[in-house]
Each structure stands twice: as structure tokens, then as C-alpha cells.
Amino acid sequence: MPLVQSGSTSATCEARSNRDQVQAYTAATLKVTITPYAGQEAGAGNDPLTPEQIARKTFTRSPLNNLEGRPYPTKAIRAESGKAGEAWSVRVLVQRADIVVGVEYTANPITGDVAQEAALDVADRAIWESK
């Protein structure tokens, strides 16, 4: 299951696995988007903002819920689906300096806590690798 990258102002990688491909009773999708704000101007008539200020504004505008106790500002939201609540979709947003990483992860069967932890691990790794 390769991660396919696309994008020029931000890097987006996606991977999918379904039950037919792996011959198992499981499926997952993963999308990671890394957006660097260095070198981008902002402010249309106002004083220019620093790349970190632009990243912070983008992060702050997200409607996701804040997660406390994380090394970097983090937001997340998750939703269960499936007849028995065995499938979960998780969206995570992490900001570090001038970089914002977004992760969308859907899997089944899985619990909500495990799905969220997996999405956070991927986001943390993307932050680490992008610096």
C-alpha cells in the first residue's frame, strides 16, 4: 500500500486498503497533508505576518476540538460508524512553528481511542520529518 504524494504548495500523501486488496476483514484509509507557511506573504495592506503567525491563524480557525497535554498545539475530532460502532474516522491537526500537518484516518475494525492514537502518531512523525 504505497503513499502517493501530490501537491506543490503543500504535500499530500494518501494510502488506501480495502478488504478485497488484503483478503482480510479490515480496511483503512490515510491522508496526510503537510503545509509549510514559510515564504508566504499575508496581510493585504497590513504589516506582513511571519510564517509562524500565518500557520497559527490557519490552525486556530479549524473547527476541530483542542487536545491538551500535547507537545505542540493539536486539534482532533472523531466519529464512529458501522452497525456495531467498529469503524472510526479521525481528523487531527498539529501545528509546529510554520508547519501545519493534517491527518485523516479511517479504519475498521478499530476502537476510537486506538484510531485517534494512530492518527496522532502519524501527525507527530510528519512534524518530525518535515523539520
Contacts in CASP RR format, 6 or more apart in sequence:
PFRMAT RR
TARGET T0000
AUTHOR 0000-0000-0000
METHOD contacts of the structure
MODEL  1
MPLVQSGSTSATCEARSNRDQVQAYTAATLKVTITPYAGQEAGAGNDPLT
PEQIARKTFTRSPLNNLEGRPYPTKAIRAESGKAGEAWSVRVLVQRADIV
VGVEYTANPITGDVAQEAALDVADRAIWESK
1 15 0 8 1.000
1 16 0 8 1.000
1 17 0 8 1.000
1 21 0 8 1.000
2 15 0 8 1.000
3 13 0 8 1.000
3 14 0 8 1.000
3 15 0 8 1.000
3 30 0 8 1.000
3 32 0 8 1.000
4 13 0 8 1.000
4 14 0 8 1.000
4 15 0 8 1.000
5 11 0 8 1.000
5 12 0 8 1.000
5 13 0 8 1.000
6 12 0 8 1.000
6 14 0 8 1.000
9 35 0 8 1.000
10 33 0 8 1.000
10 34 0 8 1.000
10 35 0 8 1.000
10 36 0 8 1.000
11 33 0 8 1.000
11 34 0 8 1.000
12 31 0 8 1.000
12 32 0 8 1.000
12 33 0 8 1.000
12 34 0 8 1.000
13 31 0 8 1.000
13 32 0 8 1.000
14 29 0 8 1.000
14 30 0 8 1.000
14 31 0 8 1.000
14 32 0 8 1.000
15 29 0 8 1.000
15 30 0 8 1.000
16 28 0 8 1.000
16 29 0 8 1.000
16 30 0 8 1.000
17 26 0 8 1.000
17 27 0 8 1.000
17 28 0 8 1.000
17 29 0 8 1.000
18 27 0 8 1.000
19 25 0 8 1.000
19 26 0 8 1.000
19 27 0 8 1.000
25 109 0 8 1.000
26 107 0 8 1.000
26 108 0 8 1.000
26 109 0 8 1.000
27 107 0 8 1.000
27 108 0 8 1.000
28 105 0 8 1.000
28 106 0 8 1.000
28 107 0 8 1.000
28 108 0 8 1.000
29 104 0 8 1.000
29 105 0 8 1.000
29 106 0 8 1.000
29 107 0 8 1.000
30 103 0 8 1.000
30 104 0 8 1.000
30 105 0 8 1.000
30 122 0 8 1.000
31 103 0 8 1.000
31 104 0 8 1.000
31 105 0 8 1.000
32 101 0 8 1.000
32 102 0 8 1.000
32 103 0 8 1.000
32 122 0 8 1.000
32 123 0 8 1.000
32 126 0 8 1.000
33 101 0 8 1.000
33 102 0 8 1.000
33 103 0 8 1.000
34 99 0 8 1.000
34 100 0 8 1.000
34 101 0 8 1.000
34 102 0 8 1.000
34 126 0 8 1.000
34 130 0 8 1.000
35 55 0 8 1.000
35 58 0 8 1.000
35 99 0 8 1.000
35 100 0 8 1.000
35 101 0 8 1.000
36 51 0 8 1.000
36 98 0 8 1.000
36 99 0 8 1.000
36 130 0 8 1.000
37 51 0 8 1.000
37 52 0 8 1.000
37 54 0 8 1.000
37 55 0 8 1.000
37 58 0 8 1.000
37 98 0 8 1.000
37 99 0 8 1.000
37 100 0 8 1.000
38 51 0 8 1.000
38 98 0 8 1.000
39 51 0 8 1.000
40 51 0 8 1.000
40 54 0 8 1.000
41 48 0 8 1.000
42 48 0 8 1.000
42 49 0 8 1.000
42 53 0 8 1.000
42 54 0 8 1.000
43 49 0 8 1.000
49 57 0 8 1.000
50 98 0 8 1.000
51 97 0 8 1.000
51 98 0 8 1.000
52 97 0 8 1.000
52 98 0 8 1.000
54 98 0 8 1.000
55 95 0 8 1.000
55 97 0 8 1.000
55 98 0 8 1.000
55 99 0 8 1.000
55 100 0 8 1.000
56 73 0 8 1.000
56 95 0 8 1.000
58 95 0 8 1.000
58 100 0 8 1.000
59 73 0 8 1.000
59 75 0 8 1.000
59 93 0 8 1.000
59 95 0 8 1.000
59 100 0 8 1.000
62 75 0 8 1.000
62 93 0 8 1.000
63 77 0 8 1.000
64 75 0 8 1.000
64 76 0 8 1.000
64 77 0 8 1.000
64 91 0 8 1.000
64 92 0 8 1.000
64 93 0 8 1.000
65 75 0 8 1.000
65 76 0 8 1.000
65 77 0 8 1.000
66 73 0 8 1.000
66 74 0 8 1.000
66 75 0 8 1.000
67 74 0 8 1.000
67 75 0 8 1.000
67 76 0 8 1.000
67 120 0 8 1.000
70 94 0 8 1.000
70 120 0 8 1.000
72 94 0 8 1.000
72 95 0 8 1.000
72 96 0 8 1.000
72 127 0 8 1.000
73 94 0 8 1.000
73 95 0 8 1.000
74 92 0 8 1.000
74 93 0 8 1.000
74 94 0 8 1.000
74 95 0 8 1.000
74 120 0 8 1.000
74 123 0 8 1.000
75 92 0 8 1.000
75 93 0 8 1.000
75 94 0 8 1.000
76 90 0 8 1.000
76 91 0 8 1.000
76 92 0 8 1.000
76 93 0 8 1.000
76 116 0 8 1.000
76 119 0 8 1.000
76 120 0 8 1.000
77 90 0 8 1.000
77 91 0 8 1.000
78 88 0 8 1.000
78 89 0 8 1.000
78 90 0 8 1.000
78 91 0 8 1.000
78 112 0 8 1.000
78 115 0 8 1.000
78 116 0 8 1.000
79 88 0 8 1.000
79 89 0 8 1.000
80 87 0 8 1.000
80 88 0 8 1.000
80 112 0 8 1.000
81 87 0 8 1.000
81 88 0 8 1.000
81 89 0 8 1.000
82 108 0 8 1.000
86 108 0 8 1.000
86 109 0 8 1.000
86 110 0 8 1.000
87 106 0 8 1.000
87 107 0 8 1.000
87 108 0 8 1.000
87 109 0 8 1.000
87 110 0 8 1.000
88 106 0 8 1.000
88 107 0 8 1.000
88 108 0 8 1.000
88 110 0 8 1.000
88 111 0 8 1.000
88 112 0 8 1.000
88 115 0 8 1.000
88 116 0 8 1.000
89 104 0 8 1.000
89 105 0 8 1.000
89 106 0 8 1.000
89 115 0 8 1.000
90 103 0 8 1.000
90 104 0 8 1.000
90 105 0 8 1.000
90 106 0 8 1.000
90 112 0 8 1.000
90 115 0 8 1.000
90 116 0 8 1.000
90 118 0 8 1.000
90 119 0 8 1.000
91 102 0 8 1.000
91 103 0 8 1.000
91 104 0 8 1.000
91 105 0 8 1.000
91 119 0 8 1.000
92 101 0 8 1.000
92 102 0 8 1.000
92 103 0 8 1.000
92 105 0 8 1.000
92 116 0 8 1.000
92 119 0 8 1.000
92 120 0 8 1.000
92 122 0 8 1.000
92 123 0 8 1.000
93 100 0 8 1.000
93 101 0 8 1.000
93 102 0 8 1.000
93 103 0 8 1.000
93 123 0 8 1.000
94 100 0 8 1.000
94 101 0 8 1.000
94 102 0 8 1.000
94 103 0 8 1.000
94 120 0 8 1.000
94 123 0 8 1.000
94 124 0 8 1.000
94 126 0 8 1.000
94 127 0 8 1.000
95 101 0 8 1.000
96 127 0 8 1.000
96 131 0 8 1.000
97 131 0 8 1.000
99 127 0 8 1.000
99 130 0 8 1.000
99 131 0 8 1.000
101 123 0 8 1.000
101 126 0 8 1.000
101 127 0 8 1.000
101 130 0 8 1.000
102 123 0 8 1.000
102 126 0 8 1.000
103 119 0 8 1.000
103 120 0 8 1.000
103 122 0 8 1.000
103 123 0 8 1.000
103 126 0 8 1.000
104 119 0 8 1.000
105 115 0 8 1.000
105 118 0 8 1.000
105 119 0 8 1.000
105 122 0 8 1.000
106 115 0 8 1.000
107 115 0 8 1.000
107 118 0 8 1.000
110 118 0 8 1.000
END
